[in-house]
Amino acid sequence: MLKNIEADQALHMICALEAALEIESVKLMEAQGRVLAADIVALIPSPPFDRSPFDGYAFRGEDTRAAGKEHPVTLRITEEIPAGKASEIEVTSGYAAKILTGAPIPKGANTTIKYEETVFTPTEVTIYEAVCPNTDVIYAGDDIKAGTRIAEKGTTITAPLLGIIASQGISEVTVFKRPVIAILNTGSELAEIGTVLGPAMIYNSNVYTLSGYLRDMGALPINAGIVKDDPDSIAEKIGCALEVADMVITTGGASVGDYDWAVTSAEKLGAEVLFWKINMKPGGSMMAAVKDSKLILGLSGNPGAAVLGLLRIALPYIRKLCGRADLLPPVINVILKAPLKKSNPKLRLLRGRLEVSGGKACFVQNEGQGNGAVSSLIGCDLLGEIEAGSPPLPEGAIIKAYRI
């Protein structure tokens, strides 16, 4: 067991663990947020045929080569083509077809013009300017060509990707099953919401906060309940959770007090403890162990610290469990909008938000940075990182931040 290790070392140790991934097929309407287990390749071009970008007329551009305000060109109308109708009449010299938005371009036509740019009757259309051939046509495959790889395995399905897949006529997709992650909260002081608080008791909020973040990551959290501060009871509960979950997260008992039982409980269960304690604040009170190839992650009982530990250390592995190809969150350099007055002997994490000022990306620190603070996570879209050994930093200093 390693102790007091660096954050990146802990992250890499966890990410190196194998992830047993299973796949399933889901209806496309239910696939948003799921992770593709196979590449999606275009079966047909999109759009599948040449079509009109607007309501107007389709004709041969060559017929208008000499057109002008003083010498307009008048073409006879062959037919009206609404969307959903395939034309059977070829447009030849001297003729045009009335066409509506999205309708297929008839054979022989090679350009279009908006109806408001013409003068027309039910049988004729007059054009007052030269129109180049092969313009103002949406060609088959303009958006996606047949055979193009639309999305790679490991891609999270988003709203636009749903639409693109649907345009191919694909009704089901193969995705990775969501990993089940059990959350076990330890502490004799914890009470379930909906009950009356006794003296020195607090409500168990961690399971709700962590569950929300896990769902955002693509996992399926389950509540494994509350267990008192007793290593045998904790080990038994972890063992039960491992039977139904792909990973177990515990909160509380990961520090160094007399009632911090994370390491002892893992050892009683026969798990291999990878590390205990990270040189990081908040969230450094963390334990990682492996039992039957499944990760047991012990987080701090302090809500803010638990979330920061989850985001900084465990997020890439949870994404791996989900089958995602993008394991690491995006990293950007940002400018401090306010000074940091404290020195930082350990790596320090800050909850904040991105603000663009004067064309520059700035980090605005949220109020309430304590271990137990949760309110500072509201609106937090950046996790700022201050290197260990950093002195107080002035306004305008550049720091690294993770997009969350």
Residue pairs with C-beta under 8 A, 6 or more apart in sequence:
1 263
1 273
1 274
1 275
1 276
2 9
2 13
2 274
2 275
2 276
3 275
3 276
3 277
4 277
4 278
4 279
5 13
5 275
5 277
5 278
5 279
6 278
6 279
6 280
6 347
7 278
7 279
7 280
7 312
7 313
7 347
9 275
10 275
10 278
10 286
10 288
10 313
11 312
11 313
11 316
13 274
13 275
13 288
14 274
14 288
14 295
14 297
14 313
14 314
14 316
14 317
15 316
15 317
15 320
15 327
17 290
17 293
17 295
17 317
18 293
19 179
19 317
19 320
19 321
20 246
20 293
21 37
21 176
21 177
21 321
21 323
22 176
22 177
23 37
23 174
23 175
23 176
23 177
24 174
24 175
24 176
24 177
25 172
25 173
25 174
25 175
26 34
26 172
26 173
26 175
27 171
27 172
28 162
28 165
28 166
28 170
28 171
28 172
28 173
31 157
31 162
31 165
31 173
31 175
32 157
32 158
32 159
32 162
33 156
33 157
33 218
34 156
34 157
34 173
34 175
34 176
34 178
34 218
35 154
35 155
35 156
35 157
35 175
35 176
35 218
35 322
35 323
35 324
36 151
36 152
36 153
36 154
36 155
36 156
36 157
36 173
36 174
36 175
36 176
36 323
37 153
37 174
37 175
37 176
37 323
38 153
38 174
39 149
39 151
39 152
39 153
40 149
40 150
40 151
40 165
40 168
40 170
40 173
41 147
41 148
41 149
41 150
42 144
42 145
42 146
42 147
42 148
42 149
42 150
42 168
43 146
43 168
43 169
43 170
44 146
44 168
44 169
45 140
45 141
45 144
45 145
45 146
46 141
46 142
46 143
46 144
46 164
46 167
46 168
47 138
47 140
47 141
47 142
47 143
48 140
49 104
49 105
49 140
50 104
50 105
50 137
50 138
50 139
50 140
51 102
51 103
51 104
51 105
51 137
51 138
52 58
52 99
52 100
52 101
52 102
52 103
52 104
52 105
52 112
52 137
52 138
53 101
53 112
53 136
53 137
53 138
54 101
54 112
54 114
54 136
55 99
55 100
55 101
55 114
55 115
56 98
56 99
56 112
56 113
56 114
56 115
56 117
56 118
57 75
57 77
57 96
57 97
57 98
57 99
57 112
57 113
57 115
57 118
57 120
57 125
57 127
58 81
58 91
58 96
58 97
58 99
58 105
58 106
58 109
58 111
58 112
59 75
59 91
59 95
59 96
59 97
59 109
59 111
59 112
59 113
59 127
59 131
60 91
60 92
60 93
60 108
60 109
60 110
60 111
60 133
61 110
61 111
61 130
61 131
61 132
61 133
61 134
61 135
62 93
62 133
63 73
63 75
63 93
63 94
64 73
64 127
64 129
64 130
64 131
65 130
66 73
66 130
67 73
67 127
67 128
67 129
67 130
67 131
68 128
68 129
68 130
69 128
69 129
72 119
72 126
72 127
72 128
73 126
73 127
74 124
74 125
74 126
74 127
75 94
75 95
75 96
75 124
75 125
75 126
75 127
76 94
76 95
76 96
76 123
76 124
77 95
77 96
77 97
77 98
77 120
77 122
77 123
77 124
77 125
78 89
78 91
78 95
78 96
78 97
78 106
79 87
79 89
79 97
79 98
79 106
80 97
80 98
80 99
80 100
81 87
81 97
81 98
81 99
81 100
81 103
81 104
81 106
82 100
82 103
83 100
83 101
83 102
83 103
84 103
85 103
85 104
86 104
87 97
87 104
87 106
87 107
89 97
89 106
90 106
90 107
90 108
91 97
91 106
91 107
91 108
91 109
92 108
96 109
96 125
97 106
97 109
98 115
98 120
98 125
99 105
99 106
99 112
105 112
105 137
110 133
110 134
110 137
111 131
111 132
111 133
111 134
111 135
111 136
111 137
112 136
112 137
113 127
113 131
113 136
117 127
117 128
117 129
118 125
118 126
118 127
118 128
119 125
119 126
119 128
120 126
144 150
144 164
144 167
150 161
150 164
150 165
150 168
151 157
151 161
151 164
151 165
152 325
153 323
153 325
154 323
154 324
154 325
154 326
155 161
155 325
156 218
156 324
156 326
157 165
157 173
157 175
165 173
175 323
176 322
176 323
178 218
178 219
178 220
178 322
179 219
179 220
179 246
179 247
179 318
179 321
179 322
180 219
180 220
180 221
180 222
180 244
180 245
180 246
180 247
181 214
181 219
181 220
181 221
181 222
181 245
181 246
181 247
181 248
181 249
181 318
181 321
182 221
182 222
182 223
182 224
182 241
182 242
182 244
182 245
182 247
182 248
182 249
183 206
183 207
183 210
183 211
183 214
183 221
183 222
183 223
183 224
183 248
183 249
183 250
183 251
184 224
184 225
184 227
184 234
184 237
184 238
184 241
184 248
184 249
184 250
184 251
185 204
185 206
185 207
185 224
185 225
185 226
185 227
185 250
185 251
185 252
185 301
186 226
186 227
186 228
186 229
186 234
186 250
186 251
186 252
186 253
186 261
186 262
186 301
187 226
187 228
187 229
187 251
187 252
187 253
187 301
188 228
188 229
188 259
189 200
189 201
189 202
190 201
190 202
190 203
190 204
190 226
190 252
191 197
191 198
191 201
191 202
191 203
191 204
191 226
192 203
192 204
192 226
193 203
193 204
193 205
197 203
204 226
205 303
205 374
206 251
206 301
206 303
206 306
207 221
207 223
207 251
209 303
209 306
209 307
209 374
209 377
210 221
210 249
210 251
210 299
210 306
210 307
210 310
211 221
211 223
213 307
213 310
213 311
214 220
214 221
214 318
215 221
217 315
217 318
217 319
217 322
218 318
218 319
218 322
218 324
219 318
219 321
219 322
222 244
222 245
224 237
224 240
224 241
224 245
224 248
225 237
227 233
227 234
227 237
229 252
229 253
229 259
229 261
230 261
231 261
231 264
231 265
231 268
232 265
232 268
234 250
234 253
234 261
234 262
234 265
235 265
235 266
235 268
235 269
238 248
238 250
238 265
238 266
238 269
238 291
238 296
239 269
241 248
242 248
242 291
242 292
242 294
242 296
245 294
246 294
246 321
247 294
247 295
247 296
247 297
247 318
247 321
248 294
248 295
248 296
248 297
249 297
249 298
249 299
249 310
249 314
250 262
250 265
250 296
250 297
250 298
250 299
251 298
251 299
251 300
251 301
251 306
252 260
252 262
252 300
252 301
253 259
253 260
253 261
253 262
253 265
253 298
253 301
254 260
254 262
254 276
254 285
254 286
254 287
254 298
254 299
254 300
254 301
255 285
255 300
255 301
256 277
262 276
262 287
262 298
263 273
263 276
263 287
263 289
263 298
266 273
266 287
266 289
266 291
266 296
266 298
267 273
269 291
269 296
270 291
271 289
271 290
271 291
271 296
272 289
272 290
272 291
273 287
273 288
273 289
274 288
274 289
274 290
275 286
275 287
275 288
276 286
276 287
277 284
277 285
277 286
277 287
278 284
278 286
278 309
278 313
279 346
279 347
279 388
280 309
280 312
280 346
280 347
280 348
280 349
281 344
281 346
281 347
281 348
281 349
282 300
282 302
282 304
282 305
282 308
282 309
282 349
282 369
282 370
282 371
283 299
283 300
283 305
283 306
283 307
283 308
283 309
283 310
283 312
283 313
283 349
284 305
284 309
284 346
285 299
285 300
285 302
285 305
285 309
286 297
286 298
286 299
286 300
286 309
286 313
287 296
287 297
287 298
288 295
288 296
288 297
288 298
289 295
289 296
289 298
290 296
295 317
297 314
299 305
299 306
299 309
299 310
300 306
300 309
300 371
302 371
302 372
303 372
303 373
303 374
304 351
304 368
304 369
304 370
304 371
304 372
304 373
304 374
304 376
304 377
305 371
305 372
307 374
307 377
308 349
308 351
308 383
311 329
311 383
311 402
311 404
312 349
312 383
312 385
312 402
315 329
316 327
316 328
317 327
319 326
319 327
320 327
329 383
329 402
329 403
329 404
330 402
330 403
331 400
331 401
331 402
331 403
332 354
332 361
332 400
332 401
332 403
333 361
333 398
333 399
333 400
333 401
334 354
334 361
334 362
334 363
334 382
334 384
334 398
334 399
334 400
334 401
335 360
335 361
335 362
335 363
335 396
335 397
335 398
336 362
336 363
336 365
336 393
336 394
336 395
336 396
336 397
336 398
336 399
337 355
337 357
337 362
337 363
337 364
337 365
337 395
338 364
338 365
338 395
339 392
339 393
339 394
339 395
339 397
340 350
340 365
340 386
340 392
340 393
340 397
341 392
342 392
343 390
343 391
343 392
344 386
344 387
344 388
344 389
344 390
345 388
345 389
346 388
347 385
347 386
347 387
347 388
348 385
348 386
348 388
348 390
349 383
349 384
349 385
349 386
350 363
350 365
350 369
350 383
350 384
350 385
350 386
351 365
351 366
351 368
351 369
351 376
351 377
351 380
351 382
351 383
351 384
352 363
352 364
352 365
352 366
352 380
352 382
352 383
352 384
352 401
353 363
353 364
353 366
353 379
353 380
353 381
353 382
354 361
354 362
354 363
354 364
354 381
354 382
354 401
354 403
355 361
355 362
355 363
355 364
356 362
363 382
363 384
363 399
363 401
365 384
366 376
366 377
366 378
366 379
366 380
367 375
367 376
368 375
368 376
369 376
380 404
381 403
381 404
382 401
382 402
382 403
382 404
383 401
383 402
383 404
384 399
384 400
384 401
385 399
385 400
385 401
385 402
386 393
386 399
393 399
